[in-house]
Amino acid sequence: MPQSSAPAKRKRVHKSPEARRADILRAGREVFSTIGFSEATIQDITTAAGMGKGSFYMHFETKDHVLGAMWEEYINAFYDTTEAILAEGEAWWPTLDELLTQLIQHAVNHAELHRLVYGSANAKALDLCKESNARVVNRICEFVVRGERAGAFRSRNADWAFRMIYYAADGLLDELIAQGGTLDTEEITRSVLELAHRTLGAPATG
């Protein structure tokens, strides 16, 4: 009688740490957008990623850190855009206008991530996201402060003034994104640029 053969072992797929981390982030986006951040579990993420919890914990401590990493990727992309715009060496106002325009467009392009972070994330996840935000804000503030010293911008405190502009724009975007529907990017941009020009107006002449 022929001997039954043992079931073939499942072939183990070897991936680099970077690829494993990318799988977790991809799975996190799928799970969070499907069942929500609050309801999602690490088991949900590892199942979607096709890996065990052990692999997950090699890269992240909690699901909060997964969301924080997703937001960090989003911020890093805009940080790179910021550096590219600053490297062009345009005049002060055209550069600031372009930075704000691209910031708004970037947020609109990633509206679902904004909705997820500010609509359902807990305090711990939000703190991780704020740490990422600070990189972009501080970098542009450096530019604005130099512009004030050069006489291009005018305010009592250029650093504070730009932070108010940034967080006003960020708050407006989050509220509009939360409402759903189509975003009027051009109108949002016009409103934010108007605020910036009023807050950091050119020095009076004469």
C-alpha positions as a Python dict, from the first residue, in 0.01 Angstrom:
ca = {
    (1, 'M'): (0, 0, 0),
    (2, 'P'): (157, 331, -99),
    (3, 'Q'): (258, 546, 194),
    (4, 'S'): (76, 880, 212),
    (5, 'S'): (307, 1171, 168),
    (6, 'A'): (331, 1436, 437),
    (7, 'P'): (170, 1770, 354),
    (8, 'A'): (409, 2009, 191),
    (9, 'K'): (543, 2271, 425),
    (10, 'R'): (446, 2624, 356),
    (11, 'K'): (734, 2802, 192),
    (12, 'R'): (869, 3073, 417),
    (13, 'V'): (903, 3409, 253),
    (14, 'H'): (1213, 3601, 355),
    (15, 'K'): (1175, 3977, 354),
    (16, 'S'): (1401, 4257, 462),
    (17, 'P'): (1316, 4451, 781),
    (18, 'E'): (1223, 4747, 562),
    (19, 'A'): (982, 4535, 359),
    (20, 'R'): (824, 4392, 676),
    (21, 'R'): (778, 4741, 817),
    (22, 'A'): (620, 4854, 490),
    (23, 'D'): (382, 4555, 506),
    (24, 'I'): (272, 4661, 856),
    (25, 'L'): (209, 5018, 745),
    (26, 'R'): (14, 4901, 442),
    (27, 'A'): (-193, 4669, 660),
    (28, 'G'): (-245, 4946, 914),
    (29, 'R'): (-387, 5176, 646),
    (30, 'E'): (-624, 4902, 530),
    (31, 'V'): (-741, 4807, 878),
    (32, 'F'): (-777, 5161, 1013),
    (33, 'S'): (-973, 5276, 708),
    (34, 'T'): (-1199, 4970, 720),
    (35, 'I'): (-1286, 4921, 1088),
    (36, 'G'): (-1150, 5240, 1240),
    (37, 'F'): (-850, 5310, 1458),
    (38, 'S'): (-1029, 5270, 1791),
    (39, 'E'): (-1166, 4924, 1709),
    (40, 'A'): (-855, 4794, 1534),
    (41, 'T'): (-627, 4550, 1715),
    (42, 'I'): (-270, 4444, 1657),
    (43, 'Q'): (-407, 4102, 1560),
    (44, 'D'): (-613, 4268, 1285),
    (45, 'I'): (-301, 4438, 1153),
    (46, 'T'): (-79, 4130, 1162),
    (47, 'T'): (-347, 3920, 994),
    (48, 'A'): (-378, 4176, 714),
    (49, 'A'): (1, 4189, 687),
    (50, 'G'): (34, 3810, 679),
    (51, 'M'): (270, 3788, 975),
    (52, 'G'): (275, 3699, 1342),
    (53, 'K'): (271, 3936, 1637),
    (54, 'G'): (637, 3869, 1697),
    (55, 'S'): (725, 4031, 1367),
    (56, 'F'): (501, 4326, 1449),
    (57, 'Y'): (675, 4393, 1781),
    (58, 'M'): (1012, 4395, 1611),
    (59, 'H'): (905, 4719, 1442),
    (60, 'F'): (633, 4884, 1651),
    (61, 'E'): (531, 4891, 2016),
    (62, 'T'): (161, 4961, 1964),
    (63, 'K'): (-94, 5046, 1698),
    (64, 'D'): (-46, 5410, 1804),
    (65, 'H'): (310, 5390, 1677),
    (66, 'V'): (185, 5247, 1347),
    (67, 'L'): (-42, 5547, 1298),
    (68, 'G'): (239, 5778, 1409),
    (69, 'A'): (468, 5622, 1146),
    (70, 'M'): (202, 5666, 878),
    (71, 'W'): (177, 6033, 969),
    (72, 'E'): (556, 6065, 979),
    (73, 'E'): (575, 5936, 621),
    (74, 'Y'): (317, 6199, 524),
    (75, 'I'): (515, 6475, 699),
    (76, 'N'): (848, 6356, 558),
    (77, 'A'): (710, 6383, 207),
    (78, 'F'): (610, 6746, 265),
    (79, 'Y'): (939, 6819, 443),
    (80, 'D'): (1119, 6711, 127),
    (81, 'T'): (890, 6940, -75),
    (82, 'T'): (967, 7224, 166),
    (83, 'E'): (1341, 7179, 123),
    (84, 'A'): (1305, 7168, -255),
    (85, 'I'): (1106, 7495, -258),
    (86, 'L'): (1353, 7668, -26),
    (87, 'A'): (1644, 7548, -239),
    (88, 'E'): (1502, 7730, -542),
    (89, 'G'): (1603, 8060, -384),
    (90, 'E'): (1300, 8258, -496),
    (91, 'A'): (1206, 8592, -338),
    (92, 'W'): (1063, 8581, 14),
    (93, 'W'): (693, 8621, -62),
    (94, 'P'): (673, 8392, -367),
    (95, 'T'): (852, 8125, -163),
    (96, 'L'): (615, 8154, 133),
    (97, 'D'): (313, 8154, -96),
    (98, 'E'): (438, 7839, -268),
    (99, 'L'): (507, 7667, 64),
    (100, 'L'): (155, 7734, 188),
    (101, 'T'): (-1, 7638, -145),
    (102, 'Q'): (183, 7306, -152),
    (103, 'L'): (105, 7242, 214),
    (104, 'I'): (-268, 7277, 146),
    (105, 'Q'): (-252, 7060, -166),
    (106, 'H'): (-60, 6791, 22),
    (107, 'A'): (-322, 6785, 297),
    (108, 'V'): (-608, 6764, 48),
    (109, 'N'): (-433, 6480, -136),
    (110, 'H'): (-415, 6288, 193),
    (111, 'A'): (-757, 6384, 327),
    (112, 'E'): (-836, 6028, 440),
    (113, 'L'): (-527, 6018, 662),
    (114, 'H'): (-619, 6356, 812),
    (115, 'R'): (-969, 6230, 880),
    (116, 'L'): (-833, 5918, 1045),
    (117, 'V'): (-577, 6094, 1265),
    (118, 'Y'): (-787, 6385, 1385),
    (119, 'G'): (-1118, 6205, 1383),
    (120, 'S'): (-1043, 5881, 1564),
    (121, 'A'): (-688, 5870, 1701),
    (122, 'N'): (-635, 5876, 2077),
    (123, 'A'): (-415, 6121, 2269),
    (124, 'K'): (-105, 5902, 2249),
    (125, 'A'): (-125, 5869, 1871),
    (126, 'L'): (-192, 6241, 1833),
    (127, 'D'): (117, 6324, 2039),
    (128, 'L'): (329, 6111, 1806),
    (129, 'C'): (181, 6294, 1506),
    (130, 'K'): (249, 6635, 1662),
    (131, 'E'): (616, 6545, 1701),
    (132, 'S'): (634, 6493, 1324),
    (133, 'N'): (448, 6818, 1251),
    (134, 'A'): (705, 7017, 1448),
    (135, 'R'): (978, 6941, 1193),
    (136, 'V'): (795, 7118, 911),
    (137, 'V'): (668, 7406, 1126),
    (138, 'N'): (1011, 7477, 1273),
    (139, 'R'): (1179, 7464, 931),
    (140, 'I'): (940, 7716, 776),
    (141, 'C'): (957, 7935, 1088),
    (142, 'E'): (1334, 7960, 1040),
    (143, 'F'): (1271, 8087, 689),
    (144, 'V'): (1010, 8343, 803),
    (145, 'V'): (1232, 8474, 1083),
    (146, 'R'): (1515, 8529, 833),
    (147, 'G'): (1269, 8703, 604),
    (148, 'E'): (1164, 8937, 882),
    (149, 'R'): (1526, 9025, 953),
    (150, 'A'): (1571, 9097, 583),
    (151, 'G'): (1270, 9330, 591),
    (152, 'A'): (1039, 9115, 378),
    (153, 'F'): (793, 9027, 654),
    (154, 'R'): (657, 9242, 933),
    (155, 'S'): (517, 9125, 1265),
    (156, 'R'): (572, 9162, 1638),
    (157, 'N'): (715, 8810, 1643),
    (158, 'A'): (766, 8635, 1309),
    (159, 'D'): (804, 8290, 1465),
    (160, 'W'): (475, 8317, 1655),
    (161, 'A'): (302, 8479, 1359),
    (162, 'F'): (378, 8192, 1125),
    (163, 'R'): (281, 7932, 1386),
    (164, 'M'): (-58, 8102, 1413),
    (165, 'I'): (-94, 8097, 1034),
    (166, 'Y'): (5, 7730, 1013),
    (167, 'Y'): (-223, 7609, 1290),
    (168, 'A'): (-512, 7821, 1164),
    (169, 'A'): (-473, 7663, 818),
    (170, 'D'): (-431, 7317, 969),
    (171, 'G'): (-742, 7358, 1183),
    (172, 'L'): (-947, 7482, 888),
    (173, 'L'): (-836, 7189, 674),
    (174, 'D'): (-914, 6936, 943),
    (175, 'E'): (-1262, 7079, 994),
    (176, 'L'): (-1341, 7087, 622),
    (177, 'I'): (-1202, 6736, 571),
    (178, 'A'): (-1408, 6605, 862),
    (179, 'Q'): (-1723, 6741, 698),
    (180, 'G'): (-1664, 6525, 393),
    (181, 'G'): (-1751, 6617, 40),
    (182, 'T'): (-1538, 6786, -225),
    (183, 'L'): (-1280, 7035, -103),
    (184, 'D'): (-1243, 7366, -287),
    (185, 'T'): (-863, 7371, -281),
    (186, 'E'): (-837, 7703, -467),
    (187, 'E'): (-1069, 7883, -226),
    (188, 'I'): (-895, 7736, 78),
    (189, 'T'): (-561, 7847, -63),
    (190, 'R'): (-684, 8200, -131),
    (191, 'S'): (-814, 8231, 225),
    (192, 'V'): (-493, 8103, 383),
    (193, 'L'): (-272, 8325, 167),
    (194, 'E'): (-488, 8625, 253),
    (195, 'L'): (-440, 8549, 622),
    (196, 'A'): (-65, 8513, 573),
    (197, 'H'): (-38, 8842, 385),
    (198, 'R'): (-237, 9027, 649),
    (199, 'T'): (-38, 8874, 934),
    (200, 'L'): (307, 8909, 775),
    (201, 'G'): (245, 9218, 562),
    (202, 'A'): (527, 9386, 374),
    (203, 'P'): (692, 9680, 558),
    (204, 'A'): (532, 10018, 505),
    (205, 'T'): (715, 10246, 263),
    (206, 'G'): (757, 10619, 254),
}
